[in-house]
Amino acid sequence: QYISYTNYLKSKYKHNHQQIDFYKSQFTHNSQPGHGLHSYLIHLKTILSHNHQQLPIVPSFYKCIQYLIHKRYRFRILFRSFGDELKVIRDRFNGFYKGILDENDAVDCKVRSGIGFLHRSESQTELRMEDCSKMNVVRDWKGIYEECRVNNEESELLCIQDDYEYWDHGGRKSERGKLMLICEESDELCVFFDDKVGDTCGSIVDVRDVESGCEVEFDRVKDKNVFKVDPLECIVNNAYFINRIESAIDAFNNKRSLQSKSSP
């Protein structure tokens, strides 16, 4: 029976996440089990660089943004992270996005300067959005949903830092993960990409109904609203995110069609 290196580390170090993350980061180093893959790692790093500088996001995601713009979709993209690297991503994305992949096919979309901070507790969820010199604070499900949805004619990208402490101290369960609010009655499609999404549960993503605040069953959103990202394939396949967006749109349209047929 085969076992992945990640699962091997989990069985060896149990709940010591720091040890697990450390050895995963050392996987292709000398004397480590994955040293034979080191040359392939260098190849992947080459794909992820432009003019000898590391790209802030994978090229296939740039291609996806271009696709959305060329299809004339109105959209809003949220960069979500438990870490504190979002300001770096924002600044580097805004500095590189013009013609990063093709000078004749530039991406006409920028990240808003402010950063959002999502704080969660057992009794309250709060989104603090920086907006120039002001701080906008939203504490209800609908308010957070409205802050994150498409609300103007221009395509825009936001950065939101999620509450790592709440997720980590709660056993890294999906109900404490990165909050994703969806509205069953909305004519807007919400999609979440993350490489830590589980096969049978959201794992790192907490999907909730905006009206009730209740968790949404994972089977209802898997591969329709929530997609587990393959870290390798999304690097080598430029159509990776485009294919999944098209799949999500097809599923959304089919669902809307069935709803309209069942309406009196």
C-alpha positions as CSV (number, residue, x, y, z in Angstrom):
1,Q,0.0,0.0,0.0
2,Y,1.3,3.4,-1.0
3,I,1.2,6.5,1.2
4,S,1.9,10.1,0.3
5,Y,4.8,11.9,1.9
6,T,2.4,14.3,3.6
7,N,0.4,11.4,5.1
8,Y,3.6,9.8,6.2
9,L,4.7,13.0,8.0
10,K,1.2,13.3,9.6
11,S,1.4,9.7,10.9
12,K,4.9,10.3,12.3
13,Y,4.5,13.7,13.8
14,K,0.8,13.5,14.6
15,H,-0.5,17.1,15.3
16,N,2.9,18.8,15.2
17,H,2.1,21.0,12.2
18,Q,5.4,22.9,12.4
19,Q,7.4,19.7,12.0
20,I,5.2,18.5,9.2
21,D,5.4,21.8,7.3
22,F,9.2,22.0,7.9
23,Y,9.9,18.5,6.4
24,K,7.6,19.1,3.5
25,S,9.6,22.2,2.7
26,Q,12.8,20.2,2.8
27,F,11.5,17.4,0.6
28,T,13.8,17.9,-2.4
29,H,16.9,18.9,-0.5
30,N,20.0,16.8,-0.3
31,S,19.6,13.5,1.6
32,Q,15.8,14.0,1.7
33,P,13.4,11.5,0.0
34,G,12.5,13.7,-2.9
35,H,16.0,14.8,-3.9
36,G,15.5,13.0,-7.2
37,L,12.8,15.5,-8.1
38,H,14.9,18.6,-7.5
39,S,15.5,19.2,-11.2
40,Y,11.7,19.1,-11.8
41,L,11.3,21.7,-9.0
42,I,13.8,24.0,-10.8
43,H,11.7,23.6,-14.0
44,L,8.5,24.6,-12.1
45,K,10.3,27.6,-10.6
46,T,11.3,28.7,-14.1
47,I,7.6,28.7,-15.1
48,L,6.8,30.8,-12.1
49,S,9.3,33.5,-12.9
50,H,9.3,36.5,-15.3
51,N,12.5,38.4,-16.0
52,H,14.2,36.5,-13.2
53,Q,11.6,37.6,-10.7
54,Q,9.1,35.3,-9.1
55,L,5.5,35.9,-10.2
56,P,3.0,36.7,-7.4
57,I,0.5,34.2,-8.8
58,V,0.7,31.3,-11.2
59,P,0.5,32.1,-14.9
60,S,-2.6,30.0,-15.4
61,F,-4.5,32.4,-13.0
62,Y,-3.4,35.4,-15.0
63,K,-4.8,33.6,-18.1
64,C,-8.1,33.0,-16.2
65,I,-8.4,36.8,-15.4
66,Q,-7.7,37.5,-19.1
67,Y,-10.4,35.0,-20.0
68,L,-13.0,36.6,-17.7
69,I,-12.2,40.1,-19.1
70,H,-12.4,38.9,-22.7
71,K,-15.7,37.2,-22.1
72,R,-17.0,40.5,-20.6
73,Y,-17.9,39.0,-17.3
74,R,-18.2,41.3,-14.3
75,F,-16.2,39.7,-11.5
76,R,-14.5,40.3,-8.3
77,I,-11.5,38.2,-7.2
78,L,-10.5,37.8,-3.5
79,F,-7.0,36.8,-2.6
80,R,-7.4,34.9,0.6
81,S,-4.7,33.7,3.0
82,F,-4.1,32.8,6.6
83,G,-0.6,34.4,6.3
84,D,0.5,38.0,6.3
85,E,1.9,38.0,2.7
86,L,-1.1,39.7,1.1
87,K,0.4,43.2,1.0
88,V,3.4,41.8,-0.9
89,I,1.1,39.9,-3.3
90,R,-1.0,43.1,-3.8
91,D,2.0,45.3,-4.5
92,R,3.7,42.8,-6.7
93,F,0.5,42.0,-8.6
94,N,-0.2,45.7,-9.2
95,G,3.4,46.2,-10.4
96,F,3.5,43.2,-12.7
97,Y,0.1,42.7,-14.1
98,K,0.3,44.9,-17.2
99,G,1.4,42.6,-20.0
100,I,3.1,40.1,-17.7
101,L,2.4,37.3,-20.1
102,D,1.8,39.0,-23.4
103,E,2.5,42.7,-24.1
104,N,-0.4,42.7,-26.5
105,D,-2.8,41.0,-24.1
106,A,-2.5,42.9,-20.8
107,V,-4.8,42.2,-17.9
108,D,-6.9,45.3,-17.2
109,C,-7.5,44.7,-13.5
110,K,-5.9,45.9,-10.3
111,V,-6.0,44.9,-6.6
112,R,-7.6,47.5,-4.3
113,S,-5.0,49.1,-2.1
114,G,-6.8,48.2,1.2
115,I,-6.5,44.9,3.0
116,G,-9.4,43.1,4.7
117,F,-9.0,41.3,8.0
118,L,-11.6,38.6,8.9
119,H,-11.7,38.0,12.7
120,R,-13.8,35.1,14.0
121,S,-14.9,33.8,17.4
122,E,-17.6,31.6,18.8
123,S,-20.0,34.5,19.1
124,Q,-19.0,36.8,16.2
125,T,-17.5,37.1,12.8
126,E,-16.1,40.5,11.8
127,L,-14.6,41.8,8.6
128,R,-12.5,44.9,8.8
129,M,-11.8,46.5,5.4
130,E,-9.1,49.1,4.9
131,D,-10.3,51.8,2.5
132,C,-7.7,54.5,2.0
133,S,-7.4,56.2,5.4
134,K,-10.7,54.7,6.7
135,M,-11.5,51.3,8.3
136,N,-14.9,49.9,7.4
137,V,-16.1,47.3,9.9
138,V,-18.9,44.7,9.0
139,R,-20.2,42.3,11.6
140,D,-23.2,40.5,10.0
141,W,-23.3,37.7,7.3
142,K,-25.1,39.8,4.7
143,G,-22.8,42.8,5.3
144,I,-19.7,40.6,4.8
145,Y,-21.3,39.0,1.7
146,E,-22.1,42.4,0.1
147,E,-18.6,43.7,0.9
148,C,-17.1,40.7,-1.0
149,R,-19.5,40.5,-4.0
150,V,-19.4,42.4,-7.3
151,N,-20.8,45.8,-6.6
152,N,-19.5,48.1,-9.4
153,E,-18.9,48.1,-13.2
154,E,-15.2,47.6,-12.9
155,S,-13.5,44.3,-12.3
156,E,-11.6,44.4,-9.0
157,L,-9.4,42.3,-6.8
158,L,-9.4,42.3,-3.0
159,C,-7.1,40.9,-0.4
160,I,-8.6,39.4,2.8
161,Q,-6.5,37.8,5.6
162,D,-8.4,35.0,7.3
163,D,-8.3,34.2,11.0
164,Y,-5.5,31.5,11.3
165,E,-5.7,31.4,15.1
166,Y,-9.4,30.6,15.1
167,W,-8.9,27.8,12.5
168,D,-5.7,26.4,14.1
169,H,-6.9,26.4,17.7
170,G,-10.1,24.8,16.7
171,G,-8.4,21.7,15.3
172,R,-8.2,23.0,11.7
173,K,-11.8,22.0,11.1
174,S,-13.7,23.3,8.0
175,E,-16.3,25.1,10.1
176,R,-13.5,27.4,11.3
177,G,-11.8,27.8,8.0
178,K,-11.8,30.5,5.4
179,L,-15.3,31.8,5.3
180,M,-17.2,31.5,2.0
181,L,-20.8,32.9,2.0
182,I,-23.2,31.9,-0.8
183,C,-26.7,32.9,-1.6
184,E,-28.9,30.3,-3.2
185,E,-31.2,32.9,-4.8
186,S,-28.4,35.1,-6.3
187,D,-27.8,35.3,-10.0
188,E,-24.1,35.6,-9.2
189,L,-21.7,32.6,-9.1
190,C,-19.2,32.3,-6.2
191,V,-16.1,30.1,-6.7
192,F,-13.4,29.2,-4.2
193,F,-10.0,27.7,-5.2
194,D,-7.7,26.2,-2.6
195,D,-5.2,23.4,-2.7
196,K,-6.1,22.4,0.9
197,V,-9.7,21.6,0.1
198,G,-10.5,18.0,1.3
199,D,-12.0,15.2,-0.8
200,T,-15.0,14.8,1.5
201,C,-15.2,18.1,3.3
202,G,-14.2,21.8,2.9
203,S,-11.2,21.2,5.2
204,I,-9.8,24.7,5.0
205,V,-13.0,26.4,3.6
206,D,-16.1,27.1,5.6
207,V,-19.1,27.4,3.2
208,R,-22.2,29.0,4.8
209,D,-25.6,30.2,3.6
210,V,-25.7,34.0,3.8
211,E,-29.3,34.0,5.0
212,S,-29.1,31.5,7.8
213,G,-25.4,31.4,8.6
214,C,-25.6,27.6,8.5
215,E,-23.0,25.4,7.0
216,V,-23.7,24.2,3.5
217,E,-23.2,20.5,2.8
218,F,-19.9,19.9,1.0
219,D,-21.4,17.6,-1.6
220,R,-23.6,20.5,-2.8
221,V,-20.7,22.8,-3.5
222,K,-17.8,20.4,-4.4
223,D,-16.6,21.0,-8.0
224,K,-19.4,23.5,-8.4
225,N,-18.4,26.3,-6.1
226,V,-15.4,24.9,-4.2
227,F,-12.5,23.4,-6.2
228,K,-9.4,21.6,-4.8
229,V,-6.4,22.9,-6.7
230,D,-3.7,20.6,-7.9
231,P,-0.5,22.6,-7.2
232,L,1.5,20.9,-10.0
233,E,-1.1,20.9,-12.7
234,C,-2.1,24.5,-12.2
235,I,1.6,25.5,-12.9
236,V,2.1,23.5,-16.1
237,N,-1.4,23.8,-17.5
238,N,-2.3,27.4,-18.6
239,A,-6.0,26.4,-19.0
240,Y,-6.3,25.0,-15.5
241,F,-8.4,27.6,-13.9
242,I,-10.3,28.5,-17.1
243,N,-11.5,24.9,-17.4
244,R,-12.8,24.9,-13.8
245,I,-14.4,28.3,-14.2
246,E,-16.2,27.0,-17.3
247,S,-17.3,23.9,-15.4
248,A,-18.6,26.0,-12.6
249,I,-20.5,28.2,-15.0
250,D,-22.1,25.2,-16.7
251,A,-23.1,23.7,-13.3
252,F,-24.5,27.1,-12.2
253,N,-26.5,27.5,-15.5
254,N,-27.9,24.0,-15.2
255,K,-29.0,24.6,-11.7
256,R,-30.7,27.9,-12.6
257,S,-32.5,26.2,-15.5
258,L,-33.8,23.4,-13.2
259,Q,-35.0,26.0,-10.7
260,S,-36.9,28.0,-13.4
261,K,-38.6,24.8,-14.7
262,S,-39.7,23.8,-11.2
263,S,-41.1,27.2,-10.4
264,P,-44.9,27.5,-10.7
